[in-house]
Structures are given as structure tokens and as C-alpha cells.
Amino acid sequence: MINLIGTYECKADAKGRVMFSSALKKQLQPILNEGFVVKRAVFQPCLELYSMEEWNLLMAKLNKLNKFKKKNNDFIRRFTAGVKIVEFDAVGRILIPKDLCEMAGIKKQVVLSSAVNIIEIWDKERYEKAINDATEDFADLAEEVMGNTDFDELS
């Protein structure tokens, strides 16, 4: 498992190629040759980039769902809709498929934001709006999510 750090601004070209910053590529170096999976995010209008290792761990969990329950099948189908395998090219870019670029509203200005073990890929305007919209509620959210957590139990 990899823990990623940072938020990086970059550009996408007309074909959907996104150049990663050298700082982010350095963090990804140990897993760069494994390949990655890009998919639609569940809760936000952005994309998520998983290392192949992280993706396989997630798929192992999904594979444990009972496929004789319609809701489970519907969830798996929707969760994996539009999933694509991507690789870094020789100059450190990934090609985001056109359908995913359109879904996430990615045009030129892009934000790559670490989310622990994955990277969120945002159109810059949408990212700024999401951050600004969440600012007012963040203190309440932090208290609700982390306030009752006993961190000794998590280890």
C-alpha cells in the first residue's frame, strides 16, 4: 500500500494527456511499471487513479459480494463503469480517455490531489468549488468522522 502526499496543478492537452509533476512521479516510482486504473469517482465529479495493487485489493473485496443479490450486481456494474487501464508514457504523462475527461469536465487546468492511497484527478474549477463548498462544514465533518475515533483501536 502506498500513502501519497500533496496536491499538484498541471495541464491536460487536447488529447487528454496529463503530465504528472516530478514530485508526484517520485512518490509513484516504486509502482510506476505496474500500471494504473482510472475510474469515475463515486461521490464527486472527478476521476480516481488507482495503482494496480490498490485496484486488485479493492476488486478482491468486491468479489466477495454475493452476486445473487441484484443490488450487489448493480453496484459492481455502476462502480466499474468506464474503468480503464492507463500507463505512464516515456515523458511521464497518462492518457485519460475522452469519455472520462468529459464526465469529469477536464479541459486544460487539472488538479491531482492525493487521497491517501489513490489520486483524485479534477478539473481545476470543479476542485476549487468542491474545496470552497466543503470549507464551511469541514469542522463539523472532522468532528463527526474523527472526533469519536480511538486511534489506538485502528492500529
C-alpha positions in Angstrom: 0.0 0.0 0.0 1.2 3.4 -0.9 0.4 6.7 1.0 0.5 9.6 -1.3 1.1 13.2 -0.3 0.3 16.5 -2.0 -1.9 18.5 -4.4 -0.5 19.4 -7.7 -1.7 21.6 -10.6 -0.9 20.6 -14.1 -2.3 20.8 -17.6 -4.1 18.4 -19.9 -3.5 18.6 -23.7 -6.2 18.4 -26.3 -5.8 14.6 -26.4 -6.4 14.2 -22.7 -2.8 13.6 -21.8 -1.9 14.8 -18.3 1.7 15.4 -17.3 2.4 14.5 -13.7 4.7 16.7 -11.5 8.1 15.3 -10.8 7.3 15.2 -7.0 4.3 13.0 -7.6 6.1 10.8 -10.1 8.8 10.3 -7.5 6.3 9.0 -5.0 4.9 6.7 -7.6 8.3 5.4 -8.8 8.2 2.1 -6.9 4.9 1.1 -8.7 5.2 3.0 -11.9 5.7 -0.1 -14.0 2.6 -1.9 -12.6 0.1 0.2 -14.4 -2.9 2.1 -13.1 -6.6 2.1 -13.3 -8.7 5.3 -13.8 -12.4 5.4 -13.0 -15.2 7.8 -12.1 -15.4 8.8 -8.5 -18.5 7.7 -6.6 -19.2 10.9 -4.7 -17.5 13.8 -6.6 -17.3 14.9 -10.3 -13.8 13.8 -10.6 -11.7 10.7 -11.5 -9.8 8.4 -9.3 -6.4 6.9 -10.2 -5.6 3.6 -8.5 -2.3 1.7 -8.6 -2.9 -1.8 -10.0 -2.1 -3.2 -6.5 -4.7 -1.0 -4.8 -7.2 -1.8 -7.6 -6.7 -5.5 -7.1 -7.2 -5.2 -3.4 -10.5 -3.4 -4.0 -11.6 -5.9 -6.6 -10.9 -8.7 -4.1 -13.3 -7.1 -1.7 -16.0 -6.6 -4.4 -15.6 -10.2 -5.5 -16.7 -11.3 -2.0 -20.1 -9.7 -2.6 -23.0 -12.1 -3.2 -23.7 -11.8 -6.9 -27.1 -13.4 -6.4 -28.3 -10.2 -4.9 -29.4 -7.7 -7.5 -28.2 -4.6 -5.5 -24.7 -6.1 -5.4 -24.6 -6.7 -9.1 -26.0 -3.2 -9.8 -23.3 -1.7 -7.6 -20.5 -3.6 -9.2 -21.7 -2.7 -12.7 -22.0 1.0 -11.8 -18.8 1.1 -9.8 -16.7 -0.4 -12.6 -18.5 1.5 -15.5 -15.9 3.3 -17.7 -12.9 1.8 -15.9 -9.7 1.9 -18.0 -6.2 0.7 -17.5 -3.6 3.5 -18.1 0.1 3.7 -18.1 2.7 6.4 -17.9 4.4 7.2 -21.2 8.1 7.9 -21.6 7.7 11.6 -20.6 5.6 11.0 -17.5 2.0 11.5 -18.9 -1.1 9.4 -18.7 -3.8 9.5 -21.3 -7.2 9.9 -19.8 -9.8 8.5 -22.2 -12.1 11.1 -23.8 -15.3 9.8 -22.1 -13.8 10.1 -18.7 -12.4 13.6 -19.4 -15.9 14.7 -20.5 -17.5 13.2 -17.4 -15.1 15.0 -15.1 -15.2 18.2 -17.1 -11.4 18.1 -17.6 -10.3 20.6 -20.2 -6.9 22.2 -19.6 -6.2 23.1 -16.0 -6.1 19.9 -13.8 -5.5 19.3 -10.1 -4.0 16.0 -9.0 -4.9 15.5 -5.3 -3.7 12.7 -3.1 -6.4 10.9 -1.2 -4.3 8.5 0.9 -3.7 5.6 -1.5 -5.3 7.0 -4.7 -5.1 10.2 -6.7 -8.1 12.3 -7.5 -8.0 13.9 -10.9 -10.0 17.1 -11.1 -10.8 19.9 -13.4 -9.3 22.9 -11.5 -12.5 24.9 -11.4 -14.5 22.0 -10.1 -11.8 21.2 -7.5 -11.8 24.8 -6.2 -15.6 24.8 -6.0 -15.6 21.4 -4.1 -13.0 22.7 -1.6 -14.8 26.0 -1.1 -18.2 24.3 -0.7 -16.8 22.0 1.9 -14.9 24.7 3.9 -17.9 25.8 6.0 -18.8 22.3 7.0 -15.3 20.9 7.5 -15.1 21.5 11.2 -18.4 19.6 11.8 -17.3 16.9 9.4 -14.0 16.5 11.1 -15.6 16.2 14.5 -18.2 13.7 13.2 -15.7 11.5 11.3 -12.7 11.7 13.6 -14.0 13.0 17.0 -15.1 9.7 18.4 -12.2 7.6 16.9 -9.9 5.9 19.3 -6.7 5.8 17.2 -5.2 3.0 19.3 -8.0 0.7 18.1 -7.2 1.5 14.4 -3.7 0.1 14.6 
